Amino acid sequence: MSRTGAGLVRGLVEASLTCLLSLAIVGLLFTNGMRMLEELGRVWLFWLPMLVVLAILARGPLAGPGLAGRGLVLGLATFAASAVAAGLVGAAPGRLARHLAQLGIVWLPLLALVSAPRLVRRWRDLLALGLAIAACLAALALAGPLLMRRLVVPLYSLDVDHRPRPNKGGANEDGVYSRLTSREFRKDDFNVVCLGDSFTANPHLPEAERWPSLLEHRLQARSPARRVRVANFGWVSSSPVLQARQLRAIGAKYKPGLIVQGFDMTDFHDDLVARRKLERMGADGAEVSIFRAFGVGASLALGVDDYGAWLRERLRWAGSEPASSVPGPRYFFLFEPAGVSEPYFSTSWEAIRETERVARAMGARYALFVFPRYQQYDPREAPRDPERRVFPADAPGLLVPFAYFEGQARTVSFPVHSLRESFLADPAFPKCRDNDPHWNAEGNRVAAEAIDRCLAADRLAPPLP
């Protein structure tokens, strides 16, 4: 074998041996070592034949110039190609990606350590590379706020509340989805404020097809002699903890006589996350940096909300999870006994009680409506929804939230209604979009009609003339 070929093979051997050593170290560090070995074993099934082929080519005329460093790079490149191949044939590419990231945390520093003698000889190149990276990071940090506002998240603020930006995407001067300004809500009108997340905001639909707008028309028909105004305070990924802050901040400007709050199945987890962020960042919060946005994007690409938290939970010395922490799965209540999941519900319930107190202080009545997901009334809906794997229609805790609110309703003086029965009874199909759980125009119609009926039964809305 030529000297060049020998150097190339040495690099390939270094890559494979350091990978094996890294697998052993990661298996000792994390509790999911066996599952990781199972996933990465499929990568090795693709990688080993590639290493053998490269080693054979290194003996012949195709070896070309280069020594161990080139073999190391080829080893990494073929490993990456093998990971892609394993992901394409596997059933859970997100899980494989998470395990690959675990491996990289140990393997890449180990490769740098093994290659240190070769890298030292190229210190000028490394210094130039370091300075270039530092300059790029500094430029990104300086331009980050502008990029976030103009390109990354142009329609929402970048603080903890992440409300819609004023006068953007159909929002008015307060970031409220309304064709009217707050000044057009007069004291003599019957003004209604609708709180909620994306199931209330419905930014994917024209304003006229959203349930708050449909509710306004129905309420106006009940009270032809008095002008009715409905303000859609909903926004994407909000929850009662943040909605109480919003109502306290701008609610009085809309002179509400009635506050209607919609509760979605994501709100339990979103409230726990929001409370933790507020405790850590303060009531005023802080803008999300572009580096944090990259981290969130990377976590979502790996199939988890927060990869750092996911990784820390699997460290062998992390200990048991404290009761006050946030459960990992967003729909944690689906697979736990009610006695385990319901203590986490208290954060949302306390925020709902606070919202009702704020409404009462404004002189407004209050009503809560619990919104169902399609899995809870018709699993045929949304056939291309990617969340089916994390929110299955046969989960044992599927109806736990409705039972919880039914029990809590007996302890308060304001009305609490579930819309699940209305969605079960209405024959329209489909009521959801094809590729996600949000309601289409029919679903919004069903919600508006049900809310209108409940408000009338509770004497919170005028009777039909």
C-alpha positions in Angstrom: 0.0 0.0 0.0 1.3 3.5 -0.8 2.0 6.0 1.9 -1.0 8.1 0.7 -3.3 5.1 0.9 -2.0 4.2 4.3 -2.7 7.7 5.6 -6.2 7.6 4.2 -6.9 4.2 5.8 -5.5 5.5 9.1 -8.0 8.4 9.0 -10.9 6.0 8.3 -9.8 3.8 11.2 -9.6 6.9 13.5 -13.1 7.9 12.5 -14.6 4.5 13.2 -12.7 3.9 16.5 -13.6 7.3 17.9 -17.2 6.7 16.9 -17.3 3.5 18.8 -15.6 5.1 21.8 -18.1 8.0 21.7 -21.0 5.5 21.6 -19.7 3.9 24.8 -19.3 7.2 26.5 -22.7 8.4 25.5 -24.2 5.1 26.6 -22.7 5.7 30.1 -23.9 9.4 30.2 -27.5 9.0 29.2 -30.3 6.7 30.3 -31.5 6.0 26.8 -28.2 4.4 25.7 -29.8 1.1 24.6 -32.4 2.7 22.4 -29.6 5.0 21.0 -27.4 2.0 20.2 -30.4 0.3 18.4 -31.0 3.4 16.3 -27.4 4.1 15.5 -26.8 0.4 14.7 -28.8 0.9 11.6 -26.4 3.7 10.6 -23.5 1.4 11.0 -25.1 -1.1 8.7 -24.8 1.4 5.9 -21.5 2.9 7.1 -19.4 -0.3 7.4 -19.7 -1.2 3.7 -18.7 2.4 2.7 -15.6 2.2 5.0 -14.6 -1.1 3.4 -15.0 0.3 -0.1 -13.0 3.4 0.8 -10.2 1.3 2.3 -10.0 -0.8 -0.8 -9.9 2.2 -3.1 -7.1 3.6 -0.9 -4.9 0.8 -2.1 -5.4 1.5 -5.8 -4.9 4.3 -8.3 -8.1 6.1 -7.0 -6.4 7.0 -3.7 -5.3 10.4 -4.8 -3.4 12.9 -2.6 -4.1 13.3 1.1 -3.2 11.7 4.4 -5.1 10.8 7.6 -6.9 14.1 7.7 -8.5 13.4 4.4 -9.5 10.0 5.6 -11.1 11.5 8.7 -13.2 13.8 6.6 -14.2 11.0 4.3 -15.2 9.0 7.3 -17.4 11.8 8.6 -18.9 12.4 5.2 -19.8 8.7 4.7 -21.2 8.6 8.2 -23.5 11.5 7.4 -24.6 9.8 4.2 -25.3 6.6 6.1 -27.4 8.5 8.7 -29.5 10.0 5.9 -30.0 6.6 4.4 -31.0 5.1 7.7 -33.4 8.0 8.3 -35.1 7.4 5.0 -35.7 3.7 5.6 -36.5 4.1 9.3 -39.9 4.8 10.9 -38.8 7.5 13.2 -36.2 9.9 11.6 -36.8 12.5 14.3 -35.7 10.0 17.0 -32.7 9.0 15.0 -31.7 12.7 14.6 -31.9 13.2 18.4 -29.6 10.3 19.0 -27.2 11.5 16.3 -27.1 14.9 18.1 -26.3 13.0 21.4 -23.4 11.2 19.7 -22.1 14.4 18.1 -21.8 16.1 21.5 -19.1 13.5 22.4 -17.7 12.5 19.0 -16.8 15.8 17.6 -14.7 17.0 20.6 -13.0 13.6 20.6 -12.2 13.9 16.9 -10.7 17.3 17.6 -8.6 15.9 20.4 -7.3 13.0 18.2 -6.6 15.4 15.4 -4.9 18.0 17.6 -1.3 17.3 16.4 -2.4 17.8 12.8 -4.4 20.9 13.6 -1.6 22.6 15.5 0.5 22.5 12.4 -2.2 24.5 10.7 -2.7 27.1 13.4 -2.8 30.0 10.9 -5.7 28.5 9.1 -7.5 27.7 12.4 -6.9 31.3 13.6 -8.4 32.7 10.4 -11.3 30.4 10.7 -11.9 31.4 14.4 -11.8 35.1 13.5 -14.2 34.6 10.6 -16.6 32.7 12.8 -16.4 35.4 15.5 -17.0 38.1 13.0 -20.1 36.3 11.6 -21.5 35.8 15.1 -21.0 39.4 16.0 -22.6 40.6 12.8 -25.5 38.2 13.4 -26.0 39.4 16.9 -26.1 43.1 15.7 -28.4 42.4 12.9 -30.4 39.8 14.8 -33.3 42.0 16.1 -33.8 43.5 12.6 -33.8 40.0 11.0 -36.2 38.7 13.6 -38.7 41.5 13.0 -38.5 41.6 9.3 -37.9 38.0 8.2 -38.1 35.4 11.0 -41.2 36.4 12.9 -42.6 39.5 11.2 -46.2 39.2 12.5 -45.5 38.6 16.2 -43.7 40.4 19.0 -40.5 38.7 20.3 -41.1 38.7 24.1 -42.7 36.2 26.3 -46.3 37.1 25.3 -45.5 36.9 21.5 -48.7 38.8 20.7 -49.5 39.9 17.1 -47.6 43.1 16.1 -49.8 46.2 15.9 -51.3 46.9 12.4 -49.8 43.7 11.0 -51.5 40.7 9.4 -55.0 42.0 10.1 -54.4 43.2 13.7 -55.4 46.7 14.8 -53.3 49.1 16.8 -53.4 46.8 19.9 -52.4 43.6 18.1 -56.1 42.5 18.2 -57.6 40.8 15.2 -60.3 43.4 14.6 -61.3 45.6 11.7 -62.1 48.2 14.3 -59.9 50.3 16.5 -60.5 50.3 20.3 -62.0 53.8 20.0 -64.9 52.4 18.0 -66.0 50.3 20.9 -68.4 52.6 22.6 -69.7 52.4 26.2 -73.3 52.2 25.0 -72.6 49.2 22.7 -72.8 45.5 23.7 -69.1 44.8 23.5 -67.7 41.2 23.7 -64.0 40.3 24.1 -63.1 36.7 22.9 -59.9 35.3 24.5 -58.1 32.2 23.2 -55.3 30.8 21.1 -55.2 30.0 17.4 -58.6 28.3 17.6 -60.0 31.7 18.4 -57.6 33.8 16.2 -58.0 31.5 13.2 -55.5 33.6 11.1 -55.8 31.0 8.3 -59.4 32.0 7.6 -60.9 35.3 6.3 -62.1 37.4 9.3 -65.8 36.9 8.3 -65.5 33.1 8.8 -63.9 33.1 12.3 -66.2 32.2 15.1 -65.9 35.5 17.0 -67.1 37.3 13.8 -69.9 34.8 13.3 -70.8 35.2 17.0 -71.1 39.0 16.5 -73.6 38.5 13.7 -75.7 36.1 15.8 -75.6 38.4 18.8 -76.5 41.4 16.7 -79.6 39.4 15.4 -80.6 39.0 19.0 -80.3 42.7 19.8 -81.2 44.7 16.6 -81.8 47.9 18.6 -78.3 47.9 20.1 -75.0 47.7 18.3 -72.9 44.6 19.0 -69.1 44.6 18.7 -66.9 41.5 19.2 -63.1 41.9 19.5 -61.0 38.8 18.7 -58.2 38.9 21.3 -57.0 35.4 20.3 -53.5 34.8 19.0 -51.3 31.8 18.1 -49.9 29.7 20.9 -51.3 31.9 23.7 -52.8 30.4 26.8 -54.8 31.6 29.9 -51.6 32.8 31.8 -50.8 35.1 28.9 -54.4 35.9 28.1 -54.9 37.2 31.6 -51.9 39.6 31.1 -53.4 40.7 27.8 -56.8 41.4 29.2 -55.4 43.3 32.2 -53.2 45.4 29.8 -55.7 46.4 27.1 -59.1 44.9 27.9 -60.6 48.1 29.4 -60.0 50.0 26.2 -62.7 47.9 24.6 -65.3 48.6 27.3 -66.5 44.9 27.5 -69.8 43.8 28.8 -68.9 40.1 28.3 -65.7 38.2 28.2 -65.7 34.8 26.4 -62.6 32.6 26.8 -61.9 29.6 24.7 -59.6 26.8 26.1 -57.7 24.6 23.8 -56.0 21.2 24.6 -52.5 22.7 24.2 -53.2 25.3 26.9 -52.3 23.1 29.9 -48.7 22.7 28.7 -48.4 26.2 27.2 -49.4 27.7 30.6 -46.7 25.7 32.4 -44.1 26.9 29.9 -45.3 30.5 30.1 -45.2 30.6 33.9 -41.7 29.2 33.9 -40.5 31.8 31.4 -42.2 34.6 33.4 -40.5 33.4 36.6 -37.1 33.3 34.9 -37.3 36.4 32.7 -39.5 38.7 34.8 -43.0 40.1 34.2 -41.8 42.3 31.4 -40.0 39.5 29.7 -37.3 40.0 27.0 -37.1 39.8 23.3 -36.1 36.4 21.9 -32.7 36.6 20.2 -32.0 35.2 16.8 -29.7 32.5 18.4 -32.7 31.4 20.5 -34.8 31.2 17.4 -32.2 29.0 15.8 -32.2 26.8 18.8 -36.0 26.5 18.7 -35.9 25.7 15.0 -33.2 23.0 15.6 -35.3 21.5 18.5 -38.4 21.3 16.3 -36.4 19.7 13.5 -35.3 17.1 16.1 -38.9 16.4 17.0 -39.0 18.0 20.5 -40.0 21.4 21.9 -36.7 21.9 23.7 -33.7 19.6 22.9 -31.6 20.9 25.8 -34.4 20.0 28.3 -34.9 16.7 26.5 -31.2 15.9 26.9 -31.0 17.0 30.5 -33.9 14.8 31.4 -31.9 11.8 30.1 -28.7 12.3 32.0 -28.1 9.5 34.5 -27.3 11.9 37.3 -30.3 14.2 36.6 -32.4 12.6 39.3 -36.2 12.5 39.4 -38.2 15.2 37.9 -39.5 17.7 40.4 -43.3 18.0 40.7 -43.3 21.7 39.8 -41.5 21.2 36.5 -43.1 21.1 33.0 -43.9 17.7 31.7 -42.0 16.8 28.5 -44.9 15.8 26.2 -47.2 18.6 25.2 -50.2 16.4 25.6 -49.0 14.8 28.8 -52.5 14.1 30.1 -53.2 11.6 27.3 -51.1 8.8 28.8 -51.1 9.5 32.5 -53.7 8.6 35.2 -55.9 11.6 36.0 -54.5 11.8 39.5 -51.0 12.3 38.0 -51.9 14.9 35.3 -54.6 17.0 37.1 -52.1 18.7 39.5 -50.5 20.2 36.5 -53.9 21.6 35.4 -54.0 24.0 38.4 -51.8 26.6 36.6 -54.4 27.0 33.9 -57.3 27.0 36.3 -55.7 29.7 38.5 -55.1 31.8 35.3 -58.8 31.3 34.3 -59.9 32.4 37.8 -57.7 35.5 37.5 -59.1 36.3 34.1 -62.7 36.1 35.6 -61.6 38.5 38.4 -60.1 40.9 35.9 -63.4 40.8 33.9 -65.5 41.4 36.9 -63.3 44.4 37.9 -64.1 45.8 34.5 -67.8 45.3 35.0 -68.0 42.5 32.5 -69.6 39.0 32.8 -67.5 36.0 32.0 -67.9 32.5 30.4 -65.4 29.7 29.7 -65.7 27.3 26.7 -63.6 24.2 26.4 -62.7 23.4 22.8 -62.3 19.8 21.6 -59.7 18.5 19.2 -61.0 16.3 16.3 -59.6 13.2 18.0 -62.1 13.9 20.8 -65.2 13.9 18.5 -64.3 12.4 15.1 -61.0 10.8 14.4 -61.7 10.7 10.6 -60.9 14.5 10.5 -57.6 16.0 9.4 -56.1 12.8 7.8 -52.8 14.5 7.1 -52.3 16.0 10.5 -48.7 15.3 11.7 -49.8 15.5 15.3 -51.7 12.2 15.1 -48.6 10.4 16.4 -48.5 12.5 19.6 -52.3 12.9 20.0 -53.8 9.5 19.2 -57.6 9.1 19.2 -57.4 6.0 21.4 -55.3 7.5 24.2 -56.6 6.5 27.7 -56.7 10.2 28.9 -58.5 11.5 25.9 -61.4 12.9 27.8 -59.6 13.8 31.1 -59.7 17.6 30.4 -63.5 17.6 30.0 -64.0 15.6 33.3 -61.6 18.0 35.0 -63.5 21.2 33.9 -66.9 19.5 34.7 -65.7 19.1 38.3 -64.2 22.6 38.5 -67.4 24.1 37.2 -69.2 23.1 40.4 -66.8 25.3 42.4 -67.3 28.6 40.7 -70.2 31.0 39.9 -69.3 31.6 36.2 -70.5 29.2 33.5 -68.1 26.6 32.1 -69.2 24.7 28.9 -67.7 22.0 26.8 -68.2 22.2 23.0 -67.5 18.5 22.5 -71.1 17.6 22.6 -72.0 20.2 19.9 -69.2 19.0 17.6 -70.4 15.4 18.1 -74.0 16.2 17.3 -73.4 18.4 14.2 -73.5 16.3 11.0 -71.1 18.6 9.0 -67.9 16.9 7.8 -65.2 17.9 7.7 -65.0 20.5 10.4 -61.2 20.7 10.4 -58.5 21.5 7.9 -57.0 18.5 6.0 -53.5 18.8 7.4 -53.9 20.2 10.9 -56.4 20.2 13.7 -57.6 23.8 13.3 -61.3 24.3 12.4 -62.3 25.2 8.9 -65.3 27.4 8.2 -67.7 24.7 9.2 -66.0 24.1 12.5 -66.1 27.8 13.2 -69.8 27.9 12.4 -70.5 25.0 14.8 -68.5 26.8 17.6 -70.2 30.1 17.0 -73.7 28.5 17.1 -72.9 26.5 20.3 -71.4 29.5 22.1 -74.4 31.6 21.1 -76.8 29.0 22.5 -74.9 28.7 25.7 -74.7 32.4 26.3 -78.4 32.7 25.7 -79.2 29.9 28.1 -76.9 31.5 30.7 -78.7 34.9 30.1 -75.4 36.4 29.1 -76.8 37.3 25.6 -80.2 38.9 24.7 -83.0 36.5 23.7 -84.0 36.3 20.0 -86.6 38.9 19.2 
